[in-house]
Amino acid sequence: MFRLLKHFAGSTCRSTCVGYECKLYLMGIPKRRRKQLQKLIGRWSSSPAGDVKSLRSIPNPHISRIRNIGIMAHIDAGKTTTTERMLYYAGYTRTLGDVDDGDTVTDFMAQERERGITIQSAAVTFDWNGYRINLIDTPGHVDFTLEVERSLRVLDGAVAVFDASAGVEAQTLTVWRQADKHGVPRICFLNKMDKPGASFIDSVESIKQKLKATPLLLQLPVGEGRTFKGVIDLISNEKVTWLSQSSMDDGRTFERKYLCEKDDHDLLKNAKDARNALIEQVADLDDEFAELVLGEFSENLDRVPAEKLQSAIRKVTVAQSAVPVLCGSALKNKGVQLLLDAIASYLPAPNECHHDFQYWYGDDLCALAFKVLHDKQRGPLVFVRVYSGVMKPQSSIYNINQDNTERMSRLLLPFADQQVEIPSVTTGNIAITVGLKQTKTGDTLVSSKASAAAAARKAGRSTGTKQNQNQEKSNLVLAGIEIPEPVFFCTAEPPSLAKQADLENALRCLQQEDPSLKVKIDPESGQTVLCGMGELHIQIIHDRIKREYGIDVHLGPLQVAYRETILTASTAADTLDRTIGNNRHLVTVELSVAPLLEEDTVSPPVIKYADGIQEHVTREVQDAVENGIRSSYLQGPLIGFPVQDVGVTVQNVILHPGTSMAMVSACASRCMQKVLKLAGGQVMEPIMSLNIAVSDNYLSTVLADLAQKRGSIQEIQSRQDNRVILATVPLAEMMGYSTVLRTLTSGSATFSLEFSSYQTMKQQEQRELINKLTGLG
């Protein structure tokens, strides 16, 4: 078989005879195996090795020709496939990778290839028509939403990929909100236009309704579903078609033809109306373009030059007034080249994204560490975005957050799991550093402590205020990355005591890579506890400990991370009197607590002091009291979970001379536990937003099951032949829900979960939970 395949692929002549002979041979092979063999034939017959660009050939153009972009979407919308096509058409891969076959560039982890999903963000750098594109492919699963958060923090633009048969989905809303938070301009790519049920109009409408965005239609599809074969480019008034000759066609060749009277009448009319609507829409958003249209082209909008329209679209996109919309099918190799052109044309360059701190640092180095990976040979690999100055290897870097100086040994250009050593990184680019062992995600890196001090003086002058050391530091530190609170936890035990140190080291490295993983020690049992974002997140961590660190760790059953709060205000006092040696330690602390009625959850305690207390209590004593309060806040009186939404007022602190601060903290902690009990404890449980796509046949069955799970139905929407259930459900009821839903719907339904909020439990449910956790149930 190998010889036959090589014979078919090795022929330099692309004659019909060879293709026919190959088809005859493949006809006798099962369909699944046939697809794999077709792919192998395509690989052998693809471009020779010399045609693939070297990573060392990537240009370092002017900053205006750099694009830092991310690919973001709901799971299975086609992000990784789109990225794979971009790399192929840019000339950096020889073959078209496939998520199902587990051979894509950016999904290089074993867990990603096995599951066919993206788990961690992957950075690649390539060039397209003279532009340097630093691209980050992000996960679509809610458990790995931190990867999207920290990627968007350092990007200047993003491509939001949509499944054209589904439109806006649950995780699309989440990543869109994240992009809004970081002020990232976007382009929309309606992918999977070849899929049965794909609808361009419905997808655009969902962008308007659900994302509250203003879509600018730059293209119209030529056909939908199986008939999709190209697009109408409304900017240039051209019809772009991909005429696939065979299943092995790579989409490199396509035909561009100006629309003319000979074309289909309906197509021509739709294109003319859509272009006029686009011009009017852009004119409403850009006054300068409106003047041009009303002045020179009011009689005939068809005469508006493509360059002027393109320039105005870029302006409103960078201003985030609207989002350009393109369409295609990445899997079928249609539309990706035009998407790359749009990235270069409409998304901003780094010098178009203005930040105050760039003025303070001038030409001095200022960079943000946004990701850390561990390499067994090279140690921590720190991904950085350079905002100003130039970063060079073998130089010292001052970390403002950690207040230390480290020496960087090497600089690498990222290409997923491959890297190439480079001599420097200029402003606006993304790179990997080797040698920074203390640096964490979200740290700000500058050239020296003196450079930070000079920037602090500039910042002080610009605000016109004299700043203390803490204010200076907070001004100079770039906005970090918000890390969400975990909602699941479980115990982790090594196979033997001898492996405990290895497990601790593995967890330390994994925490540095993934800040959403929290590790703590249970104070009562001494067990290691892992806290994560969901079932899949914990499973991946478990798998990585086994594969990458060779530790056959045992995980306990998954448990839900509850919270505690109080119902009423209360006041209590406590006295601690101990004699240690010849010293008497005597302290009395009086505290009052009250529920906080905030819209957003408040996790750390809000501590205030009664009038006159701070005047006669030293800063050292205040710190000791606050430490004691915070330690009690971590373990509530009911079931030992953290306390939230509670305000604390220190009413009085009386100290005997010579009393140690440790005793003050202990007394404050004991008093806090006492007053929380008096205030009447209340358990809060995590509530999840649930999104289920199900056919009409199984709708009533799924709704009945949700009612048993204490679910609250918010809305039932229609999506083609399916129904979309929007509901909120307690997380405790969703353990193993994928298996339950698969059973109920014969595997036809899909769902996604996202943390919504913490809500108080009903008294009956709370009693049952307490009995269960305390072993009384």
SEKETOR-71131 format. One record per residue (C-alpha): residue in three letters; x, y, z. Coordinates in steps of 0.001 Angstrom, whole numbers, plus 500000, padded with zeros to 6 digits. Example, Ala and Ser with C-alpha at 12.3 -4.5 7.8 and 13.67 -1.06 7.14 Angstrom:
BEGIN
- ALA:512300:495500:507800
- SER:513670:498940:507140
END
This chain:
BEGIN
- MET:500000:500000:500000
- PHE:502853:502350:500887
- ARG:504443:501836:497465
- LEU:501131:502469:495691
- LEU:500529:505691:497619
- LYS:504046:506868:496888
- HIS:503522:506037:493234
- PHE:500327:508138:493066
- ALA:501754:511074:494990
- GLY:505277:511005:493667
- SER:504210:511635:490091
- THR:505104:515203:489181
- CYS:502610:515047:486331
- ARG:499121:516016:487579
- SER:497413:514194:484729
- THR:493862:512916:484770
- CYS:495220:509429:484321
- VAL:497044:509441:487691
- GLY:494030:510976:489459
- TYR:491698:508387:487920
- GLU:494021:505516:488855
- CYS:494180:506829:492443
- LYS:490367:507133:492679
- LEU:489911:503555:491424
- TYR:492292:502279:494087
- LEU:490630:504253:496902
- MET:487115:503123:495975
- GLY:487692:499691:497497
- ILE:488716:501078:500921
- PRO:486375:501900:503859
- LYS:485374:505586:504003
- ARG:487262:506534:507177
- ARG:490503:504894:506052
- ARG:490034:506410:502588
- LYS:490054:509923:504082
- GLN:493358:509240:505872
- LEU:494933:507840:502687
- GLN:493742:510824:500654
- LYS:495435:513073:503164
- LEU:498692:511090:502923
- ILE:498576:511321:499129
- GLY:498045:515071:499428
- ARG:501082:515337:501703
- TRP:503401:513423:499406
- SER:502281:515467:496410
- SER:502446:518861:498171
- SER:505067:521556:497827
- PRO:508729:520553:498071
- ALA:510538:521317:501329
- GLY:512225:524384:499886
- ASP:508862:526121:499410
- VAL:508077:526173:503152
- LYS:509262:529395:504750
- SER:511801:529327:507554
- LEU:510864:530976:510848
- ARG:514154:532860:510583
- SER:512844:534573:507446
- ILE:509997:536329:509298
- PRO:510468:540072:508683
- ASN:510716:542687:511394
- PRO:508817:545570:509709
- HIS:507911:549036:510949
- ILE:505541:548950:513924
- SER:502656:550103:511693
- ARG:502874:546757:509844
- ILE:502647:544576:512971
- ARG:499363:542943:513996
- ASN:498927:541298:517409
- ILE:495711:539316:517108
- GLY:493810:536526:518844
- ILE:491376:533940:517515
- MET:488431:533580:519901
- ALA:485136:531676:519744
- HIS:482775:529144:521284
- ILE:484099:525584:521384
- ASP:484021:523805:517973
- ALA:483444:526991:515950
- GLY:486657:526305:514002
- LYS:489328:528541:515597
- THR:492194:526068:515335
- THR:491271:525018:511785
- THR:491182:528692:510753
- THR:494624:529238:512323
- GLU:495950:526146:510561
- ARG:494780:527484:507177
- MET:496381:530866:507855
- LEU:499769:529236:508511
- TYR:499435:527083:505393
- TYR:498535:529951:503045
- ALA:501255:532133:504605
- GLY:503718:529378:503619
- TYR:504816:528173:507084
- THR:503385:524637:506932
- ARG:503634:522068:504185
- THR:500291:520367:504807
- LEU:496817:521240:506036
- GLY:496488:519991:509619
- ASP:493197:518604:510888
- VAL:491823:518782:514443
- ASP:490175:515348:514040
- ASP:493493:513792:512986
- GLY:495356:515507:515861
- ASP:498068:517030:513679
- THR:497501:520796:513893
- VAL:500342:523182:514751
- THR:498721:525029:517644
- ASP:497069:522033:519370
- PHE:500345:520315:520273
- MET:499581:518999:523773
- ALA:498770:515262:523951
- GLN:495512:516074:525783
- GLU:494473:518512:523008
- ARG:495141:515999:520241
- GLU:493282:513211:522037
- ARG:490201:515311:522811
- GLY:490193:517446:519652
- ILE:489883:520689:521650
- THR:492179:523607:522493
- ILE:493222:523610:526164
- GLN:495937:526247:526335
- SER:496568:529305:524187
- ALA:499328:528890:521607
- ALA:501298:531720:519981
- VAL:502570:531673:516393
- THR:504334:534342:514343
- PHE:504182:534561:510541
- ASP:504039:537143:507762
- TRP:501352:537958:505211
- ASN:501859:540399:502331
- GLY:504539:542363:504171
- TYR:502724:542380:507547
- ARG:504058:540550:510596
- ILE:501239:538770:512418
- ASN:501661:537623:516023
- LEU:498665:535337:516506
- ILE:497341:533575:519608
- ASP:494887:530688:519188
- THR:492739:530567:522362
- PRO:490542:527820:523894
- GLY:486757:527860:523493
- HIS:485904:525749:526558
- VAL:484664:527692:529604
- ASP:487031:525799:531951
- PHE:489983:527503:530236
- THR:488558:531016:530016
- LEU:491651:532399:531822
- GLU:493688:531546:528707
- VAL:491428:533871:526685
- GLU:491608:536563:529383
- ARG:495383:536709:529535
- SER:495731:536556:525747
- LEU:493292:539429:525131
- ARG:495152:541479:527736
- VAL:498186:541763:525426
- LEU:496503:541780:521998
- ASP:495569:544764:519843
- GLY:492845:543031:517822
- ALA:490861:539798:517587
- VAL:489032:537597:515111
- ALA:485755:536258:516529
- VAL:484921:532994:514756
- PHE:481277:531872:514558
- ASP:479670:528625:513476
- ALA:477347:529929:510744
- SER:474776:527250:511582
- ALA:474583:528355:515231
- GLY:475449:532090:515322
- VAL:476253:533525:518735
- GLU:476650:530748:521333
- ALA:477190:530719:525108
- GLN:480990:531018:525166
- THR:480877:533569:522318
- LEU:479148:535926:524764
- THR:481850:535322:527379
- VAL:484832:535979:525092
- TRP:483063:538992:523572
- ARG:482625:540499:527052
- GLN:486307:539847:527752
- ALA:487264:541662:524545
- ASP:484968:544556:525528
- LYS:486672:544769:528921
- HIS:490131:545073:527338
- GLY:488928:547373:524544
- VAL:490013:545049:521723
- PRO:488735:545849:518172
- ARG:487285:542800:516395
- ILE:486548:541217:513021
- CYS:483806:538570:512739
- PHE:484365:535478:510594
- LEU:481250:533390:509915
- ASN:482852:529974:509503
- LYS:481303:526671:508345
- MET:479214:528305:505599
- ASP:479282:524895:503880
- LYS:477552:523191:506819
- PRO:473907:522091:506440
- GLY:471746:524666:508216
- ALA:474289:527481:507805
- SER:472570:530880:507598
- PHE:474471:534102:506908
- ILE:471458:536331:507671
- ASP:470557:534561:510951
- SER:474168:534682:512168
- VAL:474442:538414:511450
- GLU:471125:538995:513231
- SER:472386:537095:516306
- ILE:475485:539351:516380
- LYS:473180:542383:516420
- GLN:470723:541051:518988
- LYS:472924:539101:521397
- LEU:476233:540962:521226
- LYS:474659:544410:520769
- ALA:477275:545090:518079
- THR:477022:546915:514754
- PRO:478019:544459:512004
- LEU:479482:545821:508740
- LEU:478883:543256:505983
- LEU:482016:543289:503823
- GLN:481030:540103:502003
- LEU:477965:538149:500889
- PRO:478104:534358:500497
- VAL:477697:532729:497085
- GLY:475465:529850:498147
- GLU:474963:528351:501598
- GLY:475403:524820:502933
- ARG:476439:522352:500250
- THR:476093:525012:497521
- PHE:478602:527409:499146
- LYS:481411:528093:496694
- GLY:482625:531633:497332
- VAL:481858:535216:498359
- ILE:481006:538604:496918
- ASP:483612:541162:498025
- LEU:481516:544309:498537
- ILE:484560:546569:498860
- SER:485996:545756:495431
- ASN:482698:544609:493832
- GLU:484221:541269:492908
- LYS:482976:537706:492933
- VAL:485560:535379:494529
- THR:485048:531658:493917
- TRP:486930:528521:494864
- LEU:486306:525850:492262
- SER:487466:522666:494008
- GLN:488610:520073:491470
- SER:488903:517284:494058
- SER:488725:516548:497794
- MET:492501:517116:497897
- ASP:492254:520716:496638
- ASP:494042:522980:499132
- GLY:492178:526198:498278
- ARG:495295:528091:497214
- THR:493825:528960:493847
- PHE:490651:530976:493493
- GLU:489115:533229:490880
- ARG:488325:536941:491256
- LYS:485986:538522:488716
- TYR:484363:541953:488702
- LEU:480589:541793:488873
- CYS:479009:542635:485539
- GLU:475632:542575:483799
- LYS:476197:538981:482634
- ASP:476078:537722:486245
- ASP:472948:536378:487902
- HIS:470393:539232:488194
- ASP:469453:538490:491839
- LEU:473095:538185:492855
- LEU:473922:541485:491181
- LYS:470986:543283:492823
- ASN:471764:541876:496282
- ALA:475422:542911:495947
- LYS:474514:546454:494825
- ASP:472003:546912:497679
- ALA:474421:545481:500253
- ARG:477288:547744:499108
- ASN:475073:550855:499202
- ALA:473856:549846:502698
- LEU:477492:549380:503810
- ILE:478462:552847:502498
- GLU:475493:554478:504264
- GLN:476278:552584:507481
- VAL:479943:553673:507475
- ALA:478925:557257:506621
- ASP:476695:557310:509727
- LEU:479681:556291:511858
- ASP:482396:558473:510287
- ASP:481709:562176:509629
- GLU:484697:562631:507325
- PHE:483557:559772:505080
- ALA:479977:561116:505206
- GLU:481158:564488:503851
- LEU:483000:562735:501038
- VAL:479963:560643:500082
- LEU:477520:563545:500230
- GLY:479883:565852:498345
- GLU:481357:563872:495474
- PHE:479303:560691:495208
- SER:475777:561589:496322
- GLU:474409:560945:492811
- ASN:475945:557500:492418
- LEU:477235:555493:495380
- ASP:478695:552896:493002
- ARG:481477:555382:492250
- VAL:482772:555467:495874
- PRO:486417:554271:495551
- ALA:487302:551012:497304
- GLU:490343:552675:498969
- LYS:488232:555420:500585
- LEU:485647:552905:501806
- GLN:488364:550612:503153
- SER:490033:553510:504994
- ALA:486734:554544:506628
- ILE:485962:550946:507670
- ARG:489400:550694:509288
- LYS:488735:553916:511194
- VAL:485401:552779:512668
- THR:486794:549293:513426
- VAL:489763:550676:515393
- ALA:487367:553038:517221
- GLN:485218:549949:518066
- SER:482135:551626:516604
- ALA:481411:548579:514425
- VAL:482702:545110:513522
- PRO:483459:543994:509937
- VAL:481843:540652:509029
- LEU:483376:538141:506608
- CYS:482415:534553:505814
- GLY:483885:531294:504545
- SER:484692:527710:505409
- ALA:488122:527062:506909
- LEU:487745:523276:506713
- LYS:486843:523478:503007
- ASN:489666:525998:502382
- LYS:487441:528914:501376
- GLY:487691:532535:502510
- VAL:490777:532396:504754
- GLN:493051:534426:502441
- LEU:490480:537247:502412
- LEU:490301:537052:506207
- LEU:494100:537517:506375
- ASP:493794:540552:504088
- ALA:491106:541961:506405
- ILE:493319:541467:509478
- ALA:496048:543512:507815
- SER:493612:546143:506503
- TYR:491268:546745:509442
- LEU:492802:545705:512774
- PRO:495074:548212:514549
- ALA:498861:548285:514752
- PRO:500477:548512:518232
- ASN:501227:552230:517770
- GLU:497500:552907:517271
- CYS:496681:551580:520777
- HIS:497625:554321:523217
- HIS:498575:553751:526871
- ASP:499632:556350:529487
- PHE:502577:554300:530679
- GLN:504183:554407:527200
- TYR:504651:558156:527653
- TRP:506247:557613:531072
- TYR:508751:555042:529822
- GLY:509488:556676:526457
- ASP:512100:554559:524666
- ASP:512948:552544:527811
- LEU:511870:548912:528011
- CYS:508404:548151:529375
- ALA:506871:544674:528890
- LEU:504150:542490:530391
- ALA:504593:538784:531190
- PHE:501292:537163:530241
- LYS:502038:533436:530250
- VAL:504541:530968:531716
- LEU:505353:527471:530432
- HIS:507768:524976:531987
- ASP:510384:523298:529826
- LYS:512321:520357:531325
- GLN:515605:521481:529774
- ARG:515310:525279:529747
- GLY:513167:525908:532837
- PRO:510378:528539:532805
- LEU:509580:530033:529394
- VAL:507962:533444:529955
- PHE:505813:534925:527169
- VAL:506092:538723:527045
- ARG:504490:541551:525103
- VAL:506863:544497:524620
- TYR:505046:547843:524899
- SER:508082:550127:524596
- GLY:511824:549858:524106
- VAL:513826:546860:522932
- MET:514447:543584:524785
- LYS:517782:541815:524226
- PRO:519196:538501:525481
- GLN:521924:538383:528156
- SER:520447:541476:529827
- SER:519105:542196:533306
- ILE:515366:542769:533749
- TYR:513751:544457:536754
- ASN:510387:542971:537818
- ILE:508302:545728:539450
- ASN:505702:543338:540930
- GLN:508249:541019:542560
- ASP:510736:543870:543270
- ASN:513700:541864:542012
- THR:516186:541798:539153
- GLU:516740:538698:536999
- ARG:519044:537935:534109
- MET:517478:536852:530857
- SER:519659:534404:528914
- ARG:517850:533967:525580
- LEU:514988:535297:523478
- LEU:512826:533031:521333
- LEU:510304:533580:518556
- PRO:507157:531492:519265
- PHE:505680:529052:516767
- ALA:503468:526845:518984
- ASP:505793:524195:520480
- GLN:508708:525211:518222
- GLN:510896:528220:518946
- VAL:513691:529993:517107
- GLU:516353:532043:518879
- ILE:516308:535752:517963
- PRO:518732:538641:518710
- SER:516114:541148:519985
- VAL:512417:541989:520345
- THR:511214:545426:519319
- THR:508242:547498:520480
- GLY:504848:545959:519729
- ASN:506022:542352:519391
- ILE:505497:539139:521352
- ALA:508352:536781:522285
- ILE:509484:534144:524800
- THR:512223:534752:527375
- VAL:514442:532096:528959
- GLY:516014:532531:532407
- LEU:513348:534507:534308
- LYS:512656:532060:537152
- GLN:510734:534337:539550
- THR:508452:535997:536991
- LYS:504736:535200:537116
- THR:501719:535856:534893
- GLY:500779:539558:535043
- ASP:504211:540876:536097
- THR:505567:544134:534655
- LEU:509164:544015:533375
- VAL:511409:547059:532818
- SER:515098:547557:532073
- SER:516155:548625:535594
- LYS:514997:549963:538935
- ALA:516295:553401:537898
- SER:514099:553301:534786
- ALA:511063:552519:536971
- ALA:511937:555409:539309
- ALA:512276:557832:536375
- ALA:508912:556712:535002
- ALA:507387:557195:538469
- ARG:508610:560797:538547
- LYS:507079:561423:535105
- ALA:503796:559841:536222
- GLY:503762:562047:539335
- ARG:504336:565187:537270
- SER:501576:564249:534806
- THR:499018:563812:537617
- GLY:500349:566807:539556
- THR:500418:564900:542860
- LYS:503132:563736:545181
- GLN:502956:559962:545498
- ASN:504081:557532:548159
- GLN:505961:554335:547276
- ASN:502827:552155:546988
- GLN:501085:554677:544712
- GLU:504181:554861:542498
- LYS:504280:551088:542196
- SER:500577:550794:541356
- ASN:500956:553461:538650
- LEU:503935:551743:537028
- VAL:502584:548214:537095
- LEU:500671:547364:533934
- ALA:497112:546192:534537
- GLY:497448:542515:535415
- ILE:495177:539607:534633
- GLU:492008:538904:536630
- ILE:491994:535311:537822
- PRO:488524:533798:538367
- GLU:487678:531969:541580
- PRO:487584:528139:541302
- VAL:484259:526343:541748
- PHE:485430:522707:542063
- PHE:487931:521091:544376
- CYS:489258:517631:545220
- THR:492022:516063:547291
- ALA:495268:514866:545679
- GLU:497415:512114:547181
- PRO:500777:510823:545891
- PRO:501256:507047:545472
- SER:503730:507067:548370
- LEU:505195:509479:550918
- ALA:508460:509466:548958
- LYS:506639:511100:546040
- GLN:505122:513940:548123
- ALA:507973:516366:547348
- ASP:507730:515539:543628
- LEU:503968:516163:543688
- GLU:504468:519526:545417
- ASN:507047:520523:542784
- ALA:504715:519439:539945
- LEU:501820:521440:541400
- ARG:504073:524465:541913
- CYS:505087:524376:538224
- LEU:501497:523835:537053
- GLN:500279:526732:539210
- GLN:502892:529003:537680
- GLU:501653:527984:534213
- ASP:497948:528093:535116
- PRO:497028:530687:537789
- SER:493383:529482:537755
- LEU:494589:526289:539473
- LYS:494692:526851:543237
- VAL:496476:524475:545631
- LYS:496015:524518:549393
- ILE:496578:522254:552388
- ASP:493567:521149:554429
- PRO:494363:522357:558004
- GLU:492587:519418:559648
- SER:493649:516437:557515
- GLY:496899:517840:556073
- GLN:495800:516679:552599
- THR:496670:518579:549418
- VAL:493556:520111:547859
- LEU:493303:521095:544171
- CYS:490818:523834:543240
- GLY:489868:524271:539582
- MET:487411:525805:537141
- GLY:485496:522630:536242
- GLU:485530:518867:535770
- LEU:487544:519021:532545
- HIS:490075:521414:534080
- ILE:490734:518998:536986
- GLN:490919:516028:534583
- ILE:493554:517787:532446
- ILE:495644:518683:535521
- HIS:495423:515061:536703
- ASP:496512:513808:533282
- ARG:499416:516257:533077
- ILE:500751:515255:536503
- LYS:500777:511634:535341
- ARG:502287:512199:531882
- GLU:504658:515113:532341
- TYR:505868:514440:535889
- GLY:505467:510649:536060
- ILE:503468:510691:539315
- ASP:500512:508318:539586
- VAL:498563:510756:541757
- HIS:495181:509736:543181
- LEU:492393:512345:543140
- GLY:489486:512230:545555
- PRO:485880:512796:544411
- LEU:485084:516225:542972
- GLN:483368:518561:545416
- VAL:481632:521898:544995
- ALA:483228:525076:546387
- TYR:480468:526540:548572
- ARG:480615:529922:550334
- GLU:479190:531214:553625
- THR:477655:534547:554544
- ILE:475512:536004:557363
- LEU:471851:536966:557645
- THR:471880:539688:560346
- ALA:474207:542192:561999
- SER:475848:541225:565287
- THR:478494:542351:567802
- ALA:480778:540294:570063
- ALA:483898:540714:572184
- ASP:486596:538233:573146
- THR:489493:538308:575615
- LEU:492674:536272:575362
- ASP:494809:535974:578509
- ARG:497984:533840:578346
- THR:501144:533790:580408
- ILE:504179:532490:578564
- GLY:507295:532359:580711
- ASN:507377:535606:582657
- ASN:505306:537554:580110
- ARG:501579:538048:580377
- HIS:499738:538479:577056
- LEU:496332:540089:577543
- VAL:494173:541490:574744
- THR:490464:542237:574261
- VAL:488956:542692:570788
- GLU:485391:543793:570031
- LEU:484013:543336:566505
- SER:480682:543864:564766
- VAL:479609:542350:561441
- ALA:476838:543155:558959
- PRO:475742:541742:555581
- LEU:477050:543691:552573
- LEU:474306:544463:550074
- GLU:476552:544799:547017
- GLU:475587:543977:543428
- ASP:478907:542191:542884
- THR:480298:539501:545143
- VAL:482812:540781:547714
- SER:485247:538012:548663
- PRO:487915:539772:550777
- PRO:486608:541218:554055
- VAL:485693:544915:554063
- ILE:487252:546106:557335
- LYS:486431:549465:558921
- TYR:487213:551054:562310
- ALA:484795:552736:564697
- ASP:485343:556449:565331
- GLY:488432:557189:567403
- ILE:489832:553634:567380
- GLN:492605:554164:564827
- GLU:493974:557140:566747
- HIS:495050:555134:569814
- VAL:495885:551823:568055
- THR:499236:551574:566275
- ARG:499594:550450:562639
- GLU:501274:547250:563861
- VAL:498267:546354:566040
- GLN:495840:547182:563211
- ASP:497737:544816:560879
- ALA:497602:542045:563492
- VAL:493837:542512:564008
- GLU:493204:542522:560238
- ASN:495305:539366:559771
- GLY:493216:537600:562411
- ILE:489963:538700:560727
- ARG:491172:537537:557298
- SER:492254:534133:558615
- SER:488742:533553:560041
- TYR:487251:534729:556768
- LEU:488817:531720:555014
- GLN:486848:529227:557099
- GLY:483227:529962:557975
- PRO:481550:528566:561121
- LEU:478931:526387:559376
- ILE:480774:524024:557021
- GLY:484285:525522:556909
- PHE:484047:527271:553520
- PRO:485245:530862:552852
- VAL:483009:533744:553953
- GLN:481904:536485:551552
- ASP:479727:539617:551455
- VAL:480401:540501:555102
- GLY:481474:543905:556393
- VAL:483502:544016:559644
- THR:483852:546991:562008
- VAL:486541:546998:564720
- GLN:484780:548533:567741
- ASN:487574:548304:570314
- VAL:491065:546883:570933
- ILE:492587:546875:574456
- LEU:496167:545626:574966
- HIS:498225:544819:578031
- PRO:501804:546153:577618
- GLY:504108:543476:576185
- THR:501355:541523:574416
- SER:502683:539915:571198
- MET:501102:540605:567839
- ALA:500545:536866:567353
- MET:498233:536905:570394
- VAL:496381:539938:568992
- SER:495795:538062:565703
- ALA:494637:534941:567554
- CYS:492182:536943:569668
- ALA:490790:538783:566607
- SER:490365:535452:564780
- ARG:488539:533873:567731
- CYS:486319:536937:568126
- MET:485499:536856:564400
- GLN:484397:533198:564593
- LYS:482248:534052:567617
- VAL:480487:537035:565994
- LEU:479875:535098:562740
- LYS:478059:532367:564708
- LEU:475925:534960:566484
- ALA:475013:536598:563145
- GLY:473372:533415:561833
- GLY:475293:531623:559112
- GLN:473971:531032:555612
- VAL:475439:528691:552960
- MET:475755:529978:549384
- GLU:476104:527644:546396
- PRO:477555:528324:542928
- ILE:474872:528765:540259
- MET:475772:528000:536645
- SER:474389:529426:533402
- LEU:473423:526418:531297
- ASN:472951:526457:527529
- ILE:471514:523309:525878
- ALA:470932:522810:522127
- VAL:468391:519996:521694
- SER:465937:518811:519032
- ASP:462162:519110:519531
- ASN:461913:515339:520024
- TYR:463830:515480:523299
- LEU:462869:518958:524543
- SER:460256:517822:527116
- THR:462562:515082:528451
- VAL:465425:517536:529020
- LEU:463124:520124:530641
- ALA:461707:517499:533024
- ASP:465246:516489:534030
- LEU:466219:520127:534667
- ALA:463179:520574:536925
- GLN:464443:517666:539062
- LYS:467845:519344:539254
- ARG:466436:522571:540758
- GLY:466965:524301:537401
- SER:465322:527594:536510
- ILE:464424:528010:532813
- GLN:465174:531545:531603
- GLU:464284:531242:527921
- ILE:463783:528711:525114
- GLN:465020:529949:521731
- SER:464685:528503:518216
- ARG:467771:527761:516129
- GLN:466940:526153:512778
- ASP:465491:522723:513634
- ASN:466736:522823:517243
- ARG:465702:524467:520487
- VAL:468185:526297:522723
- ILE:467383:526145:526444
- LEU:468848:528945:528576
- ALA:468689:528050:532268
- THR:470417:528482:535622
- VAL:471205:525367:537663
- PRO:473102:524731:540925
- LEU:476573:523368:540164
- ALA:476060:520527:542655
- GLU:473340:519135:540372
- MET:475540:519171:537260
- MET:478120:516521:538209
- GLY:478452:514125:535288
- TYR:475767:515964:533299
- SER:477402:515200:529932
- THR:476681:511475:530457
- VAL:473118:512182:531638
- LEU:472331:514421:528638
- ARG:473880:511953:526219
- THR:471621:509209:527624
- LEU:468475:511365:527570
- THR:468930:512533:523960
- SER:470707:509538:522378
- GLY:473824:511688:522016
- SER:472150:514370:519866
- ALA:472196:517340:522310
- THR:475095:519609:523261
- PHE:475510:521879:526283
- SER:477845:524455:527810
- LEU:478194:525628:531400
- GLU:479474:528925:532762
- PHE:479688:530209:536333
- SER:477005:532825:536993
- SER:476934:533748:540697
- TYR:476652:532508:544268
- GLN:473116:532330:545695
- THR:471852:531509:549178
- MET:470415:528028:549681
- LYS:466951:527286:551026
- GLN:466958:526242:554688
- GLN:465839:522663:553978
- GLU:468532:522198:551307
- GLN:471117:523796:553600
- ARG:470283:521383:556447
- GLU:470601:518401:554086
- LEU:473985:519672:552853
- ILE:475328:520253:556386
- ASN:474191:516772:557450
- LYS:475834:515267:554392
- LEU:479147:517088:554911
- THR:479246:516386:558651
- GLY:478356:512718:558151
- LEU:474957:512959:559838
- GLY:472920:512500:556644
END
